[in-house]
Amino acid sequence: MNSFFRKLHPSIAIYLALTLVGCSFRSHEAQRFRITNTSDIPIEQAIVTFPNERLVFGPLAPHSTSPYHVVQHGVYRDASYELTIHNQMLQFPVIDWVGEQPLAGQGFTSYLAVDLQAAQYQQIQASIRASED
């Protein structure tokens, strides 16, 4: 087998090496992500987590939308949320992202609804959609 590789023309070897390297890296352009607070409750801080990426948003008034944050590693269908409201941390975890791939598109908005009367881990309802602007 070693003699096969020694006889392989250098240009073919380079082509094969580049092809293998290219297949192992997924080309991905940066995306934009923002959150909209659809609740009547002000959010003091929001932390949104995707695989390999954590975005920290500052205060968000009721019925308002944050500026976009750049996401280098992709926006996914699901995200983990940690919201600080009335100095209390609310969590909406994701169990895992196994098999998930970043969404296609450039801009996304997560619509957050907060219900402080709901059971733990049900206090945050989130929906990620492609942004129109």
N, CA, C and O atoms as CSV, one atom per row, in Angstrom:
chain,resi,resn,atom,element,x,y,z
A,1,MET,N,N,0.821,-1.185,0.000
A,1,MET,CA,C,0.000,0.000,0.000
A,1,MET,C,C,0.869,1.254,0.000
A,1,MET,O,O,0.539,2.240,-0.658
A,2,ASN,N,N,1.993,1.216,0.747
A,2,ASN,CA,C,2.884,2.376,0.769
A,2,ASN,C,C,3.430,2.697,-0.608
A,2,ASN,O,O,3.603,3.867,-0.948
A,3,SER,N,N,3.705,1.666,-1.412
A,3,SER,CA,C,4.222,1.918,-2.756
A,3,SER,C,C,3.177,2.643,-3.606
A,3,SER,O,O,3.526,3.441,-4.476
A,4,PHE,N,N,1.917,2.371,-3.356
A,4,PHE,CA,C,0.852,3.072,-4.079
A,4,PHE,C,C,0.930,4.574,-3.824
A,4,PHE,O,O,0.875,5.364,-4.767
A,5,PHE,N,N,1.057,4.973,-2.565
A,5,PHE,CA,C,1.108,6.391,-2.220
A,5,PHE,C,C,2.390,7.054,-2.722
A,5,PHE,O,O,2.378,8.231,-3.080
A,6,ARG,N,N,3.480,6.315,-2.749
A,6,ARG,CA,C,4.739,6.876,-3.249
A,6,ARG,C,C,4.661,7.155,-4.746
A,6,ARG,O,O,5.253,8.117,-5.235
A,7,LYS,N,N,3.932,6.315,-5.472
A,7,LYS,CA,C,3.817,6.483,-6.915
A,7,LYS,C,C,2.737,7.498,-7.298
A,7,LYS,O,O,2.679,7.948,-8.443
A,8,LEU,N,N,1.895,7.849,-6.348
A,8,LEU,CA,C,0.811,8.793,-6.612
A,8,LEU,C,C,1.393,10.136,-7.008
A,8,LEU,O,O,2.278,10.662,-6.333
A,9,HIS,N,N,0.912,10.672,-8.068
A,9,HIS,CA,C,1.411,11.959,-8.562
A,9,HIS,C,C,1.165,13.029,-7.494
A,9,HIS,O,O,0.086,13.063,-6.901
A,10,PRO,N,N,2.152,13.910,-7.235
A,10,PRO,CA,C,2.000,14.925,-6.185
A,10,PRO,C,C,0.751,15.794,-6.343
A,10,PRO,O,O,0.129,16.148,-5.341
A,11,SER,N,N,0.372,16.143,-7.560
A,11,SER,CA,C,-0.806,17.002,-7.730
A,11,SER,C,C,-2.083,16.276,-7.334
A,11,SER,O,O,-3.010,16.894,-6.811
A,12,ILE,N,N,-2.142,14.968,-7.579
A,12,ILE,CA,C,-3.310,14.193,-7.167
A,12,ILE,C,C,-3.344,14.083,-5.648
A,12,ILE,O,O,-4.409,14.179,-5.038
A,13,ALA,N,N,-2.191,13.884,-5.044
A,13,ALA,CA,C,-2.119,13.800,-3.586
A,13,ALA,C,C,-2.580,15.104,-2.947
A,13,ALA,O,O,-3.308,15.086,-1.955
A,14,ILE,N,N,-2.162,16.231,-3.508
A,14,ILE,CA,C,-2.574,17.536,-2.972
A,14,ILE,C,C,-4.079,17.711,-3.132
A,14,ILE,O,O,-4.749,18.173,-2.209
A,15,TYR,N,N,-4.618,17.348,-4.294
A,15,TYR,CA,C,-6.054,17.456,-4.540
A,15,TYR,C,C,-6.839,16.623,-3.524
A,15,TYR,O,O,-7.817,17.104,-2.952
A,16,LEU,N,N,-6.418,15.388,-3.301
A,16,LEU,CA,C,-7.101,14.524,-2.343
A,16,LEU,C,C,-7.032,15.094,-0.931
A,16,LEU,O,O,-8.019,15.064,-0.196
A,17,ALA,N,N,-5.877,15.608,-0.559
A,17,ALA,CA,C,-5.721,16.183,0.777
A,17,ALA,C,C,-6.644,17.386,0.957
A,17,ALA,O,O,-7.311,17.506,1.985
A,18,LEU,N,N,-6.689,18.272,-0.031
A,18,LEU,CA,C,-7.560,19.449,0.063
A,18,LEU,C,C,-9.031,19.062,0.074
A,18,LEU,O,O,-9.830,19.688,0.771
A,19,THR,N,N,-9.393,18.052,-0.678
A,19,THR,CA,C,-10.773,17.580,-0.695
A,19,THR,C,C,-11.169,17.043,0.668
A,19,THR,O,O,-12.253,17.350,1.164
A,20,LEU,N,N,-10.307,16.246,1.277
A,20,LEU,CA,C,-10.605,15.700,2.597
A,20,LEU,C,C,-10.696,16.794,3.646
A,20,LEU,O,O,-11.587,16.762,4.495
A,21,VAL,N,N,-9.795,17.756,3.603
A,21,VAL,CA,C,-9.829,18.865,4.559
A,21,VAL,C,C,-11.084,19.694,4.334
A,21,VAL,O,O,-11.741,20.095,5.296
A,22,GLY,N,N,-11.420,19.955,3.089
A,22,GLY,CA,C,-12.612,20.742,2.777
A,22,GLY,C,C,-13.882,20.079,3.253
A,22,GLY,O,O,-14.822,20.771,3.644
A,23,CYS,N,N,-13.941,18.770,3.233
A,23,CYS,CA,C,-15.126,18.053,3.685
A,23,CYS,C,C,-15.275,18.094,5.196
A,23,CYS,O,O,-16.386,17.972,5.712
A,24,SER,N,N,-14.185,18.263,5.902
A,24,SER,CA,C,-14.261,18.239,7.357
A,24,SER,C,C,-14.622,19.590,7.955
A,24,SER,O,O,-14.976,19.660,9.132
A,25,PHE,N,N,-14.543,20.655,7.185
A,25,PHE,CA,C,-14.890,21.978,7.683
A,25,PHE,C,C,-16.144,22.460,6.988
A,25,PHE,O,O,-16.236,22.421,5.762
A,26,ARG,N,N,-17.106,22.913,7.765
A,26,ARG,CA,C,-18.339,23.416,7.197
A,26,ARG,C,C,-18.217,24.914,7.037
A,26,ARG,O,O,-18.013,25.639,8.010
A,27,SER,N,N,-18.340,25.368,5.823
A,27,SER,CA,C,-18.289,26.797,5.554
A,27,SER,C,C,-19.556,27.431,6.103
A,27,SER,O,O,-20.658,26.959,5.827
A,28,HIS,N,N,-19.407,28.491,6.872
A,28,HIS,CA,C,-20.565,29.117,7.476
A,28,HIS,C,C,-20.331,30.605,7.613
A,28,HIS,O,O,-19.345,31.035,8.211
A,29,GLU,N,N,-21.232,31.386,7.062
A,29,GLU,CA,C,-21.149,32.830,7.214
A,29,GLU,C,C,-21.789,33.226,8.533
A,29,GLU,O,O,-22.689,32.547,9.026
A,30,ALA,N,N,-21.323,34.323,9.096
A,30,ALA,CA,C,-21.896,34.825,10.342
A,30,ALA,C,C,-23.364,35.180,10.115
A,30,ALA,O,O,-23.746,35.663,9.049
A,31,GLN,N,N,-24.170,34.931,11.135
A,31,GLN,CA,C,-25.589,35.251,11.088
A,31,GLN,C,C,-25.893,36.328,12.120
A,31,GLN,O,O,-25.051,36.650,12.959
A,32,ARG,N,N,-27.103,36.883,12.054
A,32,ARG,CA,C,-27.532,37.900,13.014
A,32,ARG,C,C,-28.703,37.341,13.822
A,32,ARG,O,O,-29.554,36.622,13.298
A,33,PHE,N,N,-28.724,37.691,15.116
A,33,PHE,CA,C,-29.754,37.171,16.016
A,33,PHE,C,C,-30.152,38.261,16.997
A,33,PHE,O,O,-29.299,38.971,17.529
A,34,ARG,N,N,-31.442,38.388,17.230
A,34,ARG,CA,C,-31.959,39.355,18.203
A,34,ARG,C,C,-33.130,38.718,18.944
A,34,ARG,O,O,-33.634,37.665,18.553
A,35,ILE,N,N,-33.550,39.378,20.021
A,35,ILE,CA,C,-34.697,38.880,20.774
A,35,ILE,C,C,-35.758,39.970,20.875
A,35,ILE,O,O,-35.455,41.163,20.909
A,36,THR,N,N,-37.012,39.521,20.921
A,36,THR,CA,C,-38.154,40.410,21.128
A,36,THR,C,C,-38.855,39.961,22.398
A,36,THR,O,O,-39.204,38.790,22.545
A,37,ASN,N,N,-39.057,40.887,23.301
A,37,ASN,CA,C,-39.786,40.626,24.536
A,37,ASN,C,C,-41.261,40.902,24.258
A,37,ASN,O,O,-41.669,42.060,24.170
A,38,THR,N,N,-42.057,39.852,24.119
A,38,THR,CA,C,-43.484,40.021,23.831
A,38,THR,C,C,-44.313,40.142,25.107
A,38,THR,O,O,-45.538,40.246,25.042
A,39,SER,N,N,-43.660,40.131,26.255
A,39,SER,CA,C,-44.340,40.156,27.551
A,39,SER,C,C,-44.534,41.576,28.061
A,39,SER,O,O,-43.983,42.536,27.522
A,40,ASP,N,N,-45.337,41.679,29.120
A,40,ASP,CA,C,-45.535,42.954,29.820
A,40,ASP,C,C,-44.488,43.154,30.912
A,40,ASP,O,O,-44.538,44.138,31.651
A,41,ILE,N,N,-43.548,42.228,31.014
A,41,ILE,CA,C,-42.547,42.226,32.080
A,41,ILE,C,C,-41.195,42.643,31.510
A,41,ILE,O,O,-40.771,42.093,30.494
A,42,PRO,N,N,-40.498,43.610,32.141
A,42,PRO,CA,C,-39.158,43.968,31.650
A,42,PRO,C,C,-38.145,42.858,31.952
A,42,PRO,O,O,-38.195,42.223,33.006
A,43,ILE,N,N,-37.242,42.643,31.021
A,43,ILE,CA,C,-36.158,41.670,31.192
A,43,ILE,C,C,-34.897,42.456,31.530
A,43,ILE,O,O,-34.493,43.341,30.775
A,44,GLU,N,N,-34.273,42.135,32.668
A,44,GLU,CA,C,-33.061,42.842,33.092
A,44,GLU,C,C,-31.845,42.392,32.284
A,44,GLU,O,O,-31.000,43.209,31.918
A,45,GLN,N,N,-31.760,41.100,32.010
A,45,GLN,CA,C,-30.671,40.546,31.205
A,45,GLN,C,C,-31.153,39.239,30.585
A,45,GLN,O,O,-31.917,38.490,31.193
A,46,ALA,N,N,-30.693,38.981,29.364
A,46,ALA,CA,C,-31.007,37.719,28.689
A,46,ALA,C,C,-29.712,37.117,28.167
A,46,ALA,O,O,-28.901,37.804,27.546
A,47,ILE,N,N,-29.527,35.839,28.422
A,47,ILE,CA,C,-28.387,35.095,27.887
A,47,ILE,C,C,-28.958,33.985,27.014
A,47,ILE,O,O,-29.755,33.166,27.471
A,48,VAL,N,N,-28.543,33.972,25.763
A,48,VAL,CA,C,-29.007,32.972,24.801
A,48,VAL,C,C,-27.803,32.121,24.413
A,48,VAL,O,O,-26.752,32.649,24.049
A,49,THR,N,N,-27.961,30.805,24.492
A,49,THR,CA,C,-26.856,29.901,24.198
A,49,THR,C,C,-27.218,28.968,23.048
A,49,THR,O,O,-28.266,28.321,23.048
A,50,PHE,N,N,-26.313,28.919,22.066
A,50,PHE,CA,C,-26.335,27.950,20.975
A,50,PHE,C,C,-25.077,27.099,21.143
A,50,PHE,O,O,-24.217,27.449,21.951
A,51,PRO,N,N,-24.943,25.998,20.411
A,51,PRO,CA,C,-23.685,25.247,20.502
A,51,PRO,C,C,-22.492,26.153,20.181
A,51,PRO,O,O,-22.479,26.814,19.143
A,52,ASN,N,N,-21.521,26.185,21.043
A,52,ASN,CA,C,-20.275,26.947,20.856
A,52,ASN,C,C,-20.473,28.455,20.816
A,52,ASN,O,O,-19.598,29.167,20.323
A,53,GLU,N,N,-21.581,28.959,21.311
A,53,GLU,CA,C,-21.813,30.406,21.256
A,53,GLU,C,C,-22.749,30.816,22.384
A,53,GLU,O,O,-23.758,30.163,22.652
A,54,ARG,N,N,-22.388,31.915,23.036
A,54,ARG,CA,C,-23.205,32.460,24.123
A,54,ARG,C,C,-23.364,33.951,23.879
A,54,ARG,O,O,-22.373,34.671,23.759
A,55,LEU,N,N,-24.612,34.422,23.805
A,55,LEU,CA,C,-24.906,35.825,23.536
A,55,LEU,C,C,-25.514,36.447,24.779
A,55,LEU,O,O,-26.445,35.893,25.364
A,56,VAL,N,N,-24.990,37.602,25.184
A,56,VAL,CA,C,-25.501,38.302,26.360
A,56,VAL,C,C,-26.181,39.584,25.897
A,56,VAL,O,O,-25.569,40.438,25.257
A,57,PHE,N,N,-27.454,39.695,26.235
A,57,PHE,CA,C,-28.248,40.870,25.902
A,57,PHE,C,C,-28.506,41.655,27.182
A,57,PHE,O,O,-28.701,41.064,28.244
A,58,GLY,N,N,-28.509,42.952,27.090
A,58,GLY,CA,C,-28.788,43.811,28.232
A,58,GLY,C,C,-30.279,43.914,28.489
A,58,GLY,O,O,-31.052,43.060,28.054
A,59,PRO,N,N,-30.682,44.959,29.195
A,59,PRO,CA,C,-32.097,45.137,29.525
A,59,PRO,C,C,-32.971,45.228,28.273
A,59,PRO,O,O,-32.562,45.758,27.240
A,60,LEU,N,N,-34.175,44.698,28.400
A,60,LEU,CA,C,-35.129,44.717,27.294
A,60,LEU,C,C,-36.512,45.044,27.854
A,60,LEU,O,O,-37.093,44.263,28.608
A,61,ALA,N,N,-37.020,46.199,27.475
A,61,ALA,CA,C,-38.327,46.659,27.949
A,61,ALA,C,C,-39.442,45.762,27.403
A,61,ALA,O,O,-39.243,45.047,26.421
A,62,PRO,N,N,-40.608,45.802,28.042
A,62,PRO,CA,C,-41.741,45.042,27.507
A,62,PRO,C,C,-42.050,45.458,26.066
A,62,PRO,O,O,-41.973,46.637,25.719
A,63,HIS,N,N,-42.392,44.493,25.252
A,63,HIS,CA,C,-42.797,44.716,23.854
A,63,HIS,C,C,-41.746,45.478,23.053
A,63,HIS,O,O,-42.077,46.348,22.248
A,64,SER,N,N,-40.478,45.144,23.279
A,64,SER,CA,C,-39.399,45.785,22.519
A,64,SER,C,C,-38.461,44.716,21.960
A,64,SER,O,O,-38.495,43.555,22.368
A,65,THR,N,N,-37.628,45.141,21.020
A,65,THR,CA,C,-36.701,44.239,20.334
A,65,THR,C,C,-35.277,44.729,20.521
A,65,THR,O,O,-35.006,45.926,20.418
A,66,SER,N,N,-34.378,43.812,20.794
A,66,SER,CA,C,-32.962,44.142,20.985
A,66,SER,C,C,-32.302,44.421,19.641
A,66,SER,O,O,-32.855,44.095,18.591
A,67,PRO,N,N,-31.113,45.029,19.679
A,67,PRO,CA,C,-30.304,45.093,18.451
A,67,PRO,C,C,-29.818,43.678,18.100
A,67,PRO,O,O,-29.840,42.776,18.937
A,68,TYR,N,N,-29.387,43.510,16.870
A,68,TYR,CA,C,-28.837,42.227,16.442
A,68,TYR,C,C,-27.477,41.989,17.088
A,68,TYR,O,O,-26.705,42.923,17.304
A,69,HIS,N,N,-27.197,40.718,17.393
A,69,HIS,CA,C,-25.872,40.245,17.771
A,69,HIS,C,C,-25.371,39.362,16.631
A,69,HIS,O,O,-26.158,38.662,15.994
A,70,VAL,N,N,-24.079,39.393,16.377
A,70,VAL,CA,C,-23.489,38.535,15.352
A,70,VAL,C,C,-23.253,37.152,15.954
A,70,VAL,O,O,-22.728,37.026,17.060
A,71,VAL,N,N,-23.645,36.124,15.217
A,71,VAL,CA,C,-23.475,34.736,15.641
A,71,VAL,C,C,-22.500,34.077,14.666
A,71,VAL,O,O,-22.815,33.903,13.489
A,72,GLN,N,N,-21.333,33.718,15.153
A,72,GLN,CA,C,-20.281,33.155,14.303
A,72,GLN,C,C,-20.478,31.673,13.992
A,72,GLN,O,O,-20.092,31.206,12.921
A,73,HIS,N,N,-21.079,30.934,14.926
A,73,HIS,CA,C,-21.143,29.476,14.790
A,73,HIS,C,C,-22.533,28.959,14.444
A,73,HIS,O,O,-22.770,27.753,14.511
A,74,GLY,N,N,-23.440,29.828,14.081
A,74,GLY,CA,C,-24.746,29.401,13.596
A,74,GLY,C,C,-25.878,29.543,14.590
A,74,GLY,O,O,-25.726,29.301,15.787
A,75,VAL,N,N,-27.029,29.949,14.048
A,75,VAL,CA,C,-28.282,30.005,14.801
A,75,VAL,C,C,-28.979,28.664,14.595
A,75,VAL,O,O,-29.087,28.173,13.471
A,76,TYR,N,N,-29.446,28.084,15.684
A,76,TYR,CA,C,-30.085,26.773,15.638
A,76,TYR,C,C,-31.582,26.902,15.899
A,76,TYR,O,O,-32.058,27.939,16.359
A,77,ARG,N,N,-32.307,25.842,15.600
A,77,ARG,CA,C,-33.759,25.802,15.791
A,77,ARG,C,C,-34.122,26.005,17.265
A,77,ARG,O,O,-35.150,26.605,17.578
A,78,ASP,N,N,-33.286,25.510,18.153
A,78,ASP,CA,C,-33.500,25.649,19.593
A,78,ASP,C,C,-32.345,26.408,20.219
A,78,ASP,O,O,-31.215,26.359,19.733
A,79,ALA,N,N,-32.643,27.106,21.296
A,79,ALA,CA,C,-31.626,27.825,22.062
A,79,ALA,C,C,-31.945,27.665,23.539
A,79,ALA,O,O,-33.093,27.442,23.923
A,80,SER,N,N,-30.918,27.781,24.351
A,80,SER,CA,C,-31.080,27.784,25.796
A,80,SER,C,C,-31.161,29.237,26.247
A,80,SER,O,O,-30.401,30.079,25.767
A,81,TYR,N,N,-32.082,29.538,27.170
A,81,TYR,CA,C,-32.283,30.915,27.623
A,81,TYR,C,C,-32.112,31.006,29.132
A,81,TYR,O,O,-32.550,30.128,29.876
A,82,GLU,N,N,-31.471,32.077,29.568
A,82,GLU,CA,C,-31.409,32.448,30.982
A,82,GLU,C,C,-31.832,33.906,31.043
A,82,GLU,O,O,-31.147,34.779,30.511
A,83,LEU,N,N,-32.953,34.167,31.689
A,83,LEU,CA,C,-33.457,35.533,31.802
A,83,LEU,C,C,-33.410,35.973,33.250
A,83,LEU,O,O,-33.756,35.212,34.153
A,84,THR,N,N,-32.983,37.200,33.466
A,84,THR,CA,C,-33.040,37.790,34.799
A,84,THR,C,C,-34.217,38.754,34.813
A,84,THR,O,O,-34.268,39.718,34.049
A,85,ILE,N,N,-35.171,38.463,35.714
A,85,ILE,CA,C,-36.372,39.278,35.860
A,85,ILE,C,C,-36.605,39.461,37.350
A,85,ILE,O,O,-36.640,38.487,38.102
A,86,HIS,N,N,-36.763,40.704,37.776
A,86,HIS,CA,C,-36.939,41.022,39.203
A,86,HIS,C,C,-35.832,40.379,40.044
A,86,HIS,O,O,-36.103,39.812,41.102
A,87,ASN,N,N,-34.588,40.470,39.569
A,87,ASN,CA,C,-33.408,39.903,40.234
A,87,ASN,C,C,-33.487,38.390,40.419
A,87,ASN,O,O,-32.803,37.840,41.282
A,88,GLN,N,N,-34.295,37.723,39.638
A,88,GLN,CA,C,-34.435,36.271,39.723
A,88,GLN,C,C,-34.101,35.664,38.361
A,88,GLN,O,O,-34.510,36.185,37.323
A,89,MET,N,N,-33.354,34.557,38.376
A,89,MET,CA,C,-32.956,33.880,37.143
A,89,MET,C,C,-34.015,32.861,36.741
A,89,MET,O,O,-34.385,31.991,37.529
A,90,LEU,N,N,-34.496,32.979,35.510
A,90,LEU,CA,C,-35.400,31.993,34.923
A,90,LEU,C,C,-34.617,31.252,33.849
A,90,LEU,O,O,-33.867,31.867,33.090
A,91,GLN,N,N,-34.788,29.938,33.780
A,91,GLN,CA,C,-34.024,29.152,32.813
A,91,GLN,C,C,-34.946,28.353,31.899
A,91,GLN,O,O,-35.985,27.840,32.314
A,92,PHE,N,N,-34.528,28.268,30.651
A,92,PHE,CA,C,-35.202,27.462,29.637
A,92,PHE,C,C,-34.095,26.688,28.936
A,92,PHE,O,O,-33.563,27.145,27.924
A,93,PRO,N,N,-33.740,25.502,29.472
A,93,PRO,CA,C,-32.576,24.774,28.946
A,93,PRO,C,C,-32.889,23.972,27.685
A,93,PRO,O,O,-34.045,23.676,27.383
A,94,VAL,N,N,-31.839,23.636,26.969
A,94,VAL,CA,C,-31.896,22.673,25.869
A,94,VAL,C,C,-31.157,21.433,26.358
A,94,VAL,O,O,-30.047,21.534,26.882
A,95,ILE,N,N,-31.761,20.283,26.190
A,95,ILE,CA,C,-31.135,19.048,26.663
A,95,ILE,C,C,-29.887,18.735,25.843
A,95,ILE,O,O,-28.829,18.466,26.411
A,96,ASP,N,N,-29.997,18.767,24.522
A,96,ASP,CA,C,-28.821,18.580,23.666
A,96,ASP,C,C,-29.133,19.071,22.255
A,96,ASP,O,O,-30.288,19.268,21.877
A,97,TRP,N,N,-28.065,19.260,21.500
A,97,TRP,CA,C,-28.183,19.682,20.102
A,97,TRP,C,C,-27.663,18.575,19.175
A,97,TRP,O,O,-27.229,18.863,18.060
A,98,VAL,N,N,-27.700,17.335,19.617
A,98,VAL,CA,C,-27.173,16.230,18.821
A,98,VAL,C,C,-27.911,16.170,17.483
A,98,VAL,O,O,-29.140,16.136,17.437
A,99,GLY,N,N,-27.147,16.160,16.414
A,99,GLY,CA,C,-27.715,16.065,15.079
A,99,GLY,C,C,-28.257,17.363,14.515
A,99,GLY,O,O,-28.669,17.404,13.356
A,100,GLU,N,N,-28.265,18.415,15.300
A,100,GLU,CA,C,-28.791,19.700,14.827
A,100,GLU,C,C,-27.779,20.401,13.940
A,100,GLU,O,O,-26.571,20.245,14.117
A,101,GLN,N,N,-28.268,21.163,13.000
A,101,GLN,CA,C,-27.452,21.961,12.090
A,101,GLN,C,C,-27.934,23.405,12.162
A,101,GLN,O,O,-29.104,23.645,12.459
A,102,PRO,N,N,-27.055,24.372,11.896
A,102,PRO,CA,C,-27.499,25.769,11.872
A,102,PRO,C,C,-28.598,25.972,10.829
A,102,PRO,O,O,-28.632,25.304,9.796
A,103,LEU,N,N,-29.481,26.899,11.128
A,103,LEU,CA,C,-30.550,27.245,10.199
A,103,LEU,C,C,-29.989,27.972,8.988
A,103,LEU,O,O,-28.967,28.651,9.084
A,104,ALA,N,N,-30.646,27.832,7.867
A,104,ALA,CA,C,-30.274,28.575,6.667
A,104,ALA,C,C,-30.855,29.981,6.777
A,104,ALA,O,O,-31.988,30.151,7.228
A,105,GLY,N,N,-30.094,30.977,6.373
A,105,GLY,CA,C,-30.559,32.358,6.423
A,105,GLY,C,C,-29.563,33.234,7.144
A,105,GLY,O,O,-28.565,32.748,7.677
A,106,GLN,N,N,-29.830,34.515,7.161
A,106,GLN,CA,C,-28.894,35.475,7.751
A,106,GLN,C,C,-29.405,36.123,9.030
A,106,GLN,O,O,-28.629,36.314,9.966
A,107,GLY,N,N,-30.677,36.464,9.095
A,107,GLY,CA,C,-31.200,37.180,10.254
A,107,GLY,C,C,-32.315,36.408,10.932
A,107,GLY,O,O,-33.183,35.837,10.273
A,108,PHE,N,N,-32.282,36.397,12.277
A,108,PHE,CA,C,-33.278,35.655,13.044
A,108,PHE,C,C,-33.704,36.458,14.268
A,108,PHE,O,O,-32.923,37.222,14.836
A,109,THR,N,N,-34.966,36.265,14.661
A,109,THR,CA,C,-35.506,36.884,15.864
A,109,THR,C,C,-36.111,35.794,16.731
A,109,THR,O,O,-36.840,34.931,16.242
A,110,SER,N,N,-35.803,35.838,18.022
A,110,SER,CA,C,-36.431,34.941,18.982
A,110,SER,C,C,-37.485,35.741,19.732
A,110,SER,O,O,-37.178,36.757,20.355
A,111,TYR,N,N,-38.722,35.281,19.671
A,111,TYR,CA,C,-39.831,35.938,20.351
A,111,TYR,C,C,-40.015,35.264,21.701
A,111,TYR,O,O,-40.312,34.072,21.777
A,112,LEU,N,N,-39.834,36.044,22.773
A,112,LEU,CA,C,-39.897,35.512,24.129
A,112,LEU,C,C,-41.168,35.977,24.823
A,112,LEU,O,O,-41.497,37.163,24.818
A,113,ALA,N,N,-41.879,35.026,25.421
A,113,ALA,CA,C,-43.041,35.324,26.249
A,113,ALA,C,C,-42.750,34.779,27.642
A,113,ALA,O,O,-42.383,33.614,27.800
A,114,VAL,N,N,-42.915,35.625,28.641
A,114,VAL,CA,C,-42.616,35.239,30.019
A,114,VAL,C,C,-43.910,35.199,30.820
A,114,VAL,O,O,-44.708,36.135,30.774
A,115,ASP,N,N,-44.110,34.107,31.555
A,115,ASP,CA,C,-45.264,33.943,32.435
A,115,ASP,C,C,-44.737,33.504,33.791
A,115,ASP,O,O,-44.403,32.336,33.987
A,116,LEU,N,N,-44.664,34.437,34.721
A,116,LEU,CA,C,-44.099,34.141,36.041
A,116,LEU,C,C,-44.992,33.221,36.869
A,116,LEU,O,O,-44.533,32.662,37.866
A,117,GLN,N,N,-46.247,33.053,36.482
A,117,GLN,CA,C,-47.166,32.178,37.215
A,117,GLN,C,C,-47.068,30.715,36.759
A,117,GLN,O,O,-47.613,29.826,37.414
A,118,ALA,N,N,-46.392,30.467,35.667
A,118,ALA,CA,C,-46.269,29.102,35.127
A,118,ALA,C,C,-45.291,28.279,35.965
A,118,ALA,O,O,-44.530,28.820,36.768
A,119,ALA,N,N,-45.328,26.979,35.763
A,119,ALA,CA,C,-44.408,26.073,36.459
A,119,ALA,C,C,-42.975,26.330,36.000
A,119,ALA,O,O,-42.734,26.844,34.907
A,120,GLN,N,N,-42.023,25.955,36.872
A,120,GLN,CA,C,-40.609,26.116,36.533
A,120,GLN,C,C,-40.316,25.430,35.202
A,120,GLN,O,O,-40.880,24.376,34.909
A,121,TYR,N,N,-39.444,26.018,34.405
A,121,TYR,CA,C,-39.054,25.574,33.068
A,121,TYR,C,C,-40.183,25.727,32.045
A,121,TYR,O,O,-40.026,25.342,30.887
A,122,GLN,N,N,-41.308,26.283,32.468
A,122,GLN,CA,C,-42.378,26.616,31.526
A,122,GLN,C,C,-42.672,28.113,31.554
A,122,GLN,O,O,-43.594,28.589,30.892
A,123,GLN,N,N,-41.879,28.843,32.325
A,123,GLN,CA,C,-42.096,30.282,32.460
A,123,GLN,C,C,-41.662,31.053,31.223
A,123,GLN,O,O,-42.095,32.186,31.013
A,124,ILE,N,N,-40.812,30.451,30.406
A,124,ILE,CA,C,-40.330,31.101,29.185
A,124,ILE,C,C,-40.825,30.296,27.989
A,124,ILE,O,O,-40.601,29.089,27.904
A,125,GLN,N,N,-41.490,30.967,27.081
A,125,GLN,CA,C,-41.872,30.381,25.798
A,125,GLN,C,C,-41.075,31.117,24.731
A,125,GLN,O,O,-41.066,32.347,24.702
A,126,ALA,N,N,-40.411,30.380,23.861
A,126,ALA,CA,C,-39.547,30.998,22.851
A,126,ALA,C,C,-39.838,30.412,21.477
A,126,ALA,O,O,-40.128,29.225,21.328
A,127,SER,N,N,-39.750,31.282,20.484
A,127,SER,CA,C,-39.957,30.879,19.098
A,127,SER,C,C,-38.957,31.631,18.227
A,127,SER,O,O,-38.970,32.861,18.197
A,128,ILE,N,N,-38.094,30.909,17.520
A,128,ILE,CA,C,-37.090,31.531,16.647
A,128,ILE,C,C,-37.614,31.513,15.216
A,128,ILE,O,O,-38.005,30.470,14.693
A,129,ARG,N,N,-37.613,32.692,14.596
A,129,ARG,CA,C,-38.080,32.822,13.209
A,129,ARG,C,C,-37.098,33.660,12.407
A,129,ARG,O,O,-36.365,34.483,12.955
A,130,ALA,N,N,-37.097,33.435,11.109
A,130,ALA,CA,C,-36.279,34.262,10.220
A,130,ALA,C,C,-36.803,35.689,10.267
A,130,ALA,O,O,-38.014,35.913,10.283
A,131,SER,N,N,-35.886,36.655,10.289
A,131,SER,CA,C,-36.265,38.070,10.335
A,131,SER,C,C,-36.527,38.581,8.931
A,131,SER,O,O,-35.906,38.134,7.966
A,132,GLU,N,N,-37.439,39.506,8.830
A,132,GLU,CA,C,-37.805,40.092,7.537
A,132,GLU,C,C,-36.884,41.238,7.147
A,132,GLU,O,O,-36.770,41.548,5.961
A,133,ASP,N,N,-36.224,41.874,8.106
A,133,ASP,CA,C,-35.396,43.049,7.774
A,133,ASP,C,C,-33.925,42.760,7.751
A,133,ASP,O,O,-33.124,43.657,7.487
